[in-house]
């Protein structure tokens, strides 16, 4: 949290289940998503190689929904969400 943005880092460790997440921000309203990226891969043991360097990669994430003082998303299995939200 800084003076203009709330930075979120959320992990779904599940191998096979999506994870619905909800954040309640008691400090006021959330104005909008500045940036959101999801880091994930196609399988639990997925890895990048020289031949396939983009198997596990961060991609834009449009699934972060804001309403007043809360943020909601559904994270796929084995994923990391990094997002910045304007205050």
ABEGO torsion letter per residue (X at the ends): XBAABBBBBBBBABAABBBBBBBBBAAEBBAEBABBBBBBBABAABBBBAABAAABBBBBBAABBBBEABBBBBBBBGBBBBBBBBX
